[in-house]
């Protein structure tokens, strides 16, 4: 029996494009991948009172997503070879309508940057040959981050 790898209650999904440029209606559930892990660390100088000033230091973001079909990984390898900036939208507590288009979300993190490393991890269960999964680990040299929450939008520009 084949298991459905996509749940209707996803905590975080990745849409491999900039949702602000494409529009919310462009975000389809089938184009999203389940986020397994993401990490980034921002540093910025602060004065004696703790108020940030100056430029934010360049950083690398790492994330891992689970792909439903191995062919979905081609996009990441293509972007690595193209060496051009691309957008990635992390949606938190997203819900989709009957047409499987984005209906609502709690928060969104839109990251733009250059892919610098892609690593595939394909595994199958020896008991059930049909329950295989592919994880893809990505390292991204970040050029900008936009946070859109329920209360406000914040743009964090990373100056390289």
URPE-V360116 format. One record per backbone hydrogen bond with DSSP energy under -0.5 kcal/mol. CO is the residue of the C=O (numbers start at 1). NH is the residue of the N-H. E is the energy in kcal/mol with one decimal. If there is no record, write none. Layout:
# URPE-V360116
CO:NH:E / CO:NH:E
This chain:
# URPE-V360116
3:5:-0.7 / 5:7:-0.6 / 11:93:-2.8 / 12:35:-2.2 / 13:15:-0.5 / 13:91:-2.9 / 14:16:-0.6 / 14:33:-2.1 / 15:17:-2.5 / 15:89:-2.9 / 17:19:-0.8 / 18:21:-0.6 / 18:22:-2.2 / 19:23:-2.5 / 23:26:-1.3 / 24:27:-1.3 / 26:28:-0.9 / 27:102:-2.5 / 28:31:-1.2 / 29:32:-1.4 / 31:16:-0.7 / 33:14:-2.9 / 34:66:-2.7 / 37:64:-3.0 / 39:62:-2.6 / 43:57:-2.4 / 45:53:-2.4 / 47:50:-1.3 / 51:47:-2.1 / 55:45:-0.5 / 56:159:-0.7 / 59:142:-2.0 / 61:140:-3.0 / 62:39:-2.6 / 63:138:-3.1 / 64:36:-2.9 / 64:37:-1.7 / 65:67:-0.5 / 65:136:-2.3 / 66:34:-1.0 / 67:134:-1.0 / 69:72:-1.9 / 70:73:-1.7 / 71:74:-1.4 / 72:75:-0.7 / 73:77:-1.6 / 74:78:-2.6 / 75:79:-2.4 / 76:80:-1.8 / 77:81:-2.0 / 78:82:-2.4 / 79:83:-1.4 / 79:84:-0.6 / 86:113:-2.0 / 88:90:-0.6 / 88:111:-3.0 / 89:15:-3.0 / 89:91:-0.6 / 90:109:-2.4 / 91:13:-2.3 / 92:106:-2.5 / 92:107:-1.0 / 95:103:-3.1 / 95:104:-1.5 / 97:100:-1.9 / 100:29:-2.9 / 101:97:-2.7 / 104:95:-2.6 / 107:92:-2.7 / 108:148:-2.9 / 109:90:-3.1 / 109:111:-0.6 / 110:146:-2.8 / 111:88:-2.3 / 112:143:-3.3 / 112:144:-1.8 / 113:86:-2.4 / 114:141:-3.3 / 117:139:-2.5 / 119:137:-3.2 / 121:135:-3.1 / 123:133:-2.5 / 124:126:-0.5 / 127:129:-0.5 / 128:125:-0.7 / 128:131:-1.3 / 130:132:-1.5 / 131:125:-0.8 / 133:123:-2.6 / 134:67:-3.3 / 135:121:-2.5 / 136:65:-2.0 / 137:119:-2.6 / 138:63:-2.2 / 139:116:-2.8 / 139:117:-1.3 / 140:61:-2.9 / 140:142:-0.8 / 141:114:-2.3 / 142:59:-0.5 / 143:158:-1.9 / 144:112:-2.6 / 145:156:-3.8 / 146:110:-3.1 / 146:148:-0.5 / 147:149:-0.6 / 147:154:-3.3 / 148:108:-2.2 / 152:149:-2.6 / 154:147:-3.5 / 155:157:-0.6 / 156:145:-2.4 / 157:56:-0.5 / 157:159:-0.6 / 158:160:-0.7
